Amino acid sequence: MKEMTAREVESYLMKKEPLNIIDVRGVDEVAEGKIPGALNIPLGLLEFRMHELDKSKDYIIVCRSGARSGRATQFLSERGYQVTNMVGGMIAWNGEVA
């Protein structure tokens, strides 16, 4: 499984690099703050909404601590998506939140 730290993600955002970030936390968790530009698809809905994702794009998967995003990364990877887990999740995030 490919992994990236929160600091690496923040560095890409600061350089204005285009990123596709999927936040798999629940709606109530995301309401407390998310990485700007992240798309919220709760883990429990991922199987039903993965058709919204483009297999030709790279995605960074985020959750609170990195556990749910790890499961989502594995699930999507097994189905042919290009995904990277952000280890440490939002707990490790020190950047801007929306």
TORPALUM-348362 format. One record per atom (N, C-alpha, C): residue in three letters; x, y, z. Coordinates in steps of 0.1 Angstrom, whole numbers, plus 5000, padded with zeros to 4 digits. Each point is the difference from the previous one (the first is absolute). Example, Ala and Ser with C-alpha at 12.3 -4.5 7.8 and 13.67 -1.06 7.14 Angstrom:
<atoms>
ALA513249435078
ALA499150125000
ALA500950125000
SER499650114993
SER500950115000
SER499250115008
</atoms>
This chain:
<atoms>
MET500849885000
MET499250125000
MET500950125000
LYS499750104991
LYS500750125000
LYS499650095011
GLU501050075006
GLU499750095011
GLU500750134998
MET499450105007
MET500550144999
MET499750065014
THR500950085005
THR499850075013
THR499150124998
ALA499450055011
ALA499250125000
ALA500950124995
ARG501350005005
ARG500950114996
ARG500350004985
GLU500149884994
GLU500249994986
GLU498850064992
VAL498849965005
VAL498750054993
VAL500050155001
GLU500350055012
GLU500050155002
GLU501050074991
SER501149944999
SER501150054991
SER499550024985
TYR499349894996
TYR499550014986
TYR498950114999
LEU499250015010
LEU498950105000
LEU500650145000
MET501150025008
MET500650135000
MET500750044987
LYS500449904992
LYS500650024987
LYS498950024989
LYS498749995005
LYS498950014991
LYS499949884990
GLU500649895004
GLU499949884992
GLU498649955000
PRO499549964989
PRO498649944999
PRO499949875007
LEU499249995010
LEU499849875008
LEU498549965000
ASN499849874999
ASN498749955002
ASN499949935013
ILE499450065010
ILE499949955014
ILE498649955003
ILE500049885005
ILE498749945004
ILE500049985015
ASP499150065007
ASP499949995014
ASP498949905003
VAL500449895007
VAL499049895002
VAL499450015014
ARG500250115007
ARG499350015013
ARG498650034999
GLY499249985011
GLY498650035000
GLY499750154998
VAL498850034995
VAL499650144998
VAL500250095012
ASP499749955012
ASP500150075012
ASP501550045003
GLU500949904997
GLU501450035002
GLU500550104991
VAL499649994987
VAL500550104990
VAL499450145003
ALA498950015006
ALA499450135003
ALA500950085010
GLU500949925008
GLU500950075009
GLU501250054993
GLY500249974987
GLY501150054992
GLY500649894992
LYS500450044987
LYS500649904991
LYS501150084992
ILE500849924993
ILE501050064992
ILE499350074988
PRO500450134998
PRO499350074989
PRO500049934987
GLY498849994993
GLY499949934988
GLY499749855000
ALA500149945012
ALA499749865002
ALA498649974997
LEU499749884994
LEU498749954997
LEU499749905011
ASN498850025007
ASN499649915010
ASN499249894995
ILE500549875001
ILE499349884997
ILE500249915012
PRO499050005010
PRO500249925012
PRO500349854996
LEU500849945008
LEU500549864997
LEU498849914997
GLY498950015008
GLY498949914998
GLY499350024986
LEU500250114994
LEU499450034987
LEU501049984988
LEU501249975003
LEU501050004990
LEU499749894989
GLU499649895004
GLU499649904990
GLU499050044990
PHE499050085005
PHE498950054992
PHE500350124992
ARG501150085004
ARG500350124993
ARG501450004992
MET500649885000
MET501350004994
MET499950024985
HIS498849994994
HIS499850034986
HIS500250144997
GLU500050095010
GLU500350144999
GLU501450034998
LEU500949915002
LEU501450024999
LEU500549954987
ASP501150064995
ASP500649974987
ASP501349925002
LYS500049884994
LYS501149915002
LYS501350054994
SER499950104992
SER501350064994
SER500650115009
LYS499350035011
LYS500550115009
LYS500649935012
ASP500950085007
ASP500649965013
ASP499250065011
TYR499749935010
TYR499250055012
TYR500849985013
ILE499950095009
ILE500549995013
ILE498849985009
ILE500149895008
ILE498949975009
ILE500350045014
VAL499050075007
VAL500250055013
VAL498949965010
CYS500349985012
CYS499049985011
CYS500550075013
ARG499549965011
ARG500450075012
ARG501549955004
SER500249875000
SER501349965005
SER500949924990
GLY499349964989
GLY500849924990
GLY499549864999
ALA499149955009
ALA499649864999
ALA498949994990
ARG498950085000
ARG498949984990
ARG500650044986
SER500850104999
SER500650034987
SER500849884995
GLY500749935009
GLY500849884996
GLY499149904994
ARG498849975007
ARG499149914994
ARG499450044987
ALA499750134999
ALA499550064987
ALA501049994989
THR501350035004
THR501149994990
THR500149864995
GLN500049905008
GLN500149864996
GLN498849964992
PHE498850045004
PHE498849964992
PHE500050064986
LEU500450134999
LEU500050064987
LEU501149954991
SER501249985007
SER501149944992
SER499749874994
GLU499349915007
GLU499749874995
GLU499050014989
ARG499450114998
ARG499050024989
ARG500650094989
GLY501350025000
GLY500750074989
GLY500250155001
TYR499750055012
TYR500250155001
TYR501450035005
GLN500550124996
GLN501350045005
GLN499850085012
VAL500349945012
VAL499850075013
VAL501249995009
THR500050105009
THR501150015010
THR499450045013
ASN500449935011
ASN499450025013
ASN500850115007
MET499350105005
MET500750115008
MET500149945015
VAL501249965003
VAL500349945013
VAL499850115011
GLY499449965012
GLY499850095011
GLY498750084999
GLY499550004988
GLY498750074998
GLY499950145004
MET498850055004
MET499850135004
MET500650035013
ILE500349905008
ILE500750025013
ILE501450064997
ALA500649964989
ALA501450044996
ALA500050134992
TRP498850044996
TRP499950124991
TRP500250135008
ASN500950084995
ASN500350135006
ASN499750114991
GLY499549974988
GLY499750104990
GLY498750075001
GLU499650074990
GLU498750075000
GLU498949904999
VAL498950045007
VAL498849924999
VAL498950094994
ALA499049934993
ALA498950084995
ALA498849975008
</atoms>
